[in-house]
Amino acid sequence: MEASEAPLARPRQPDTACRSALVVRYDEIGLKGGNRSMFERRLLENLRAALRGTPGLELHRIRGRALVRAAVPAEELTAPAARVFGVSSLSPARELGHDLEEIEAAATTLVEELLERRFPGAGEVPFRVTVNRATPRFRRSSMETERLLGARLLERFPRLRVRLKEPALQVELDIRDEGAFLFADRIPGPGGLPVGSLGRALCLLSGGIDSPVAAWLTMKRGVRVEFVSFYSFPYVGPQLKEKLQRLAERLAGWQPVSVLHVVPFTDYQVAIRDHADPRYRTVLYRRAMQRIASRIARRRKAQALVTGESIGQVASQTLENLALIEEASSLPVLRPLVTYDKRETVELARRIGTFEISNLPAPDCCTVFQPERPVIHGRLEEALEAESRLDLQALTEDAVRRTERIRFPESP
């Protein structure tokens, strides 16, 4: 059964006792009311894509959670699953029945392994037991189960000392209709909403720091993002194209499928250089990019463009110039970084793994024929007058026609 068809039903019981599993939690999806099942199905589809190729992969919706089973240790699934938007946290768990003796035995084994691996030596280890009982099928209350399980562990391991606040070791038991899940780790996910649950957008991806972060933030809001980049060979070298592909590939790790559209932009820039006021070159470049990107976006059924622009960061990002640039787009323009300062953007770029790639030396297209004194407060009538000397339709159609499309991961 495909993830999109997975019912909210009790998954089959595991074939063997104490089988490993991955318990996946979400936050924002749980607030979606009548649309919640759609977001849950999309989350499972994206988890399936992130874990593609895993032997024996099974995904189930259980109330308020997603459950992943596979024929490999659950710890091997955590890294790719933790990059799926919509996931707030996840835990490699041991899947058990409702028998308390079975639970106590599994908890004893788990704590013994953790003490040897994480806390070698004879020192005391502050710990606590936390139980969440979400089914009446288990007759003991959460508090009673915590007390019984904690007493068993204290008796077995004299090094343990109870500490309810900030323990070094926390053993958790989540008891549900489907079984009991025992774990000791909560690995954070990126949060947000599952990619693809809220449409598609096209991000103008430069080689800089900002636009990859803007793309990532848009994905986090449930939007599938494709990328469009502009390449002015021979005025910029092949290093830029390689850098753009590396950025797109890195971002592709955060959504099931990504596409990079590489637009030949040399002819457009030469025409602007030869016929427009030099002060307006950068603004006109960006208007041309919006025009081309809008055409590609509509062909790809995208409903918006995304840029990495932030108010006042460079000359082309004054309020007047932002409005002037956006006027050339036939689609809404989303700017996730519009209020970010550079430090905030750099911190997020480091976190998502694009900062080092963005810092590779390779000038982008907007540095080609760059004016010494770019216009700060551009006026629409002056931009339109400059564009009236260009064959905008021919230049745009030619650029769109010659655009190269690269897919990540590559098609088999």
HELIX and SHEET records of a PDB file:
HELIX    1   1 ALA A    3  GLU A    5  5                                   3    
HELIX    2   2 GLU A   28  LEU A   31  5                                   4    
HELIX    3   3 GLY A   33  ASN A   35  5                                   3    
HELIX    4   4 ARG A   36  ALA A   50  1                                  15    
HELIX    5   5 ALA A   74  LEU A   77  5                                   4    
HELIX    6   6 THR A   78  ALA A   81  1                                   4    
HELIX    7   7 LEU A  100  ARG A  118  1                                  19    
HELIX    8   8 SER A  142  ARG A  156  1                                  15    
HELIX    9   9 ASP A  210  LYS A  220  1                                  11    
HELIX   10  10 PRO A  238  ALA A  252  1                                  15    
HELIX   11  11 THR A  266  HIS A  275  1                                  10    
HELIX   12  12 PRO A  278  TYR A  280  5                                   3    
HELIX   13  13 ARG A  281  ARG A  299  1                                  19    
HELIX   14  14 ALA A  315  GLN A  317  5                                   3    
HELIX   15  15 LEU A  319  GLU A  326  1                                   8    
HELIX   16  16 LYS A  342  ILE A  352  1                                  11    
HELIX   17  17 PHE A  355  SER A  358  1                                   4    
HELIX   18  18 CYS A  365  THR A  367  5                                   3    
HELIX   19  19 LEU A  380  GLU A  387  1                                   8    
HELIX   20  20 LEU A  392  ARG A  401  1                                  10    
SHEET    1   A 8 GLU A  58  ILE A  62  0                                        
SHEET    2   A 8 ARG A  65  ARG A  69 -1                                        
SHEET    3   A 8 ARG A  19  ARG A  25 -1                                        
SHEET    4   A 8 SER A  89  LEU A  96 -1                                        
SHEET    5   A 8 GLY A 179  PHE A 183 -1                                        
SHEET    6   A 8 LEU A 169  ARG A 176 -1                                        
SHEET    7   A 8 VAL A 125  ARG A 133  1                                        
SHEET    8   A 8 LEU A 160  VAL A 162  1                                        
SHEET    1   B 5 GLU A  58  ILE A  62  0                                        
SHEET    2   B 5 ARG A  65  ARG A  69 -1                                        
SHEET    3   B 5 ARG A  19  ARG A  25 -1                                        
SHEET    4   B 5 SER A  89  LEU A  96 -1                                        
SHEET    5   B 5 ILE A 187  PRO A 188 -1                                        
SHEET    1   C 6 VAL A 333  LEU A 334  0                                        
SHEET    2   C 6 ALA A 304  VAL A 306  1                                        
SHEET    3   C 6 ARG A 200  LEU A 204  1                                        
SHEET    4   C 6 ARG A 224  TYR A 231  1                                        
SHEET    5   C 6 SER A 258  PRO A 264  1                                        
SHEET    6   C 6 GLU A 404  PHE A 408 -1                                        
END                                                                             
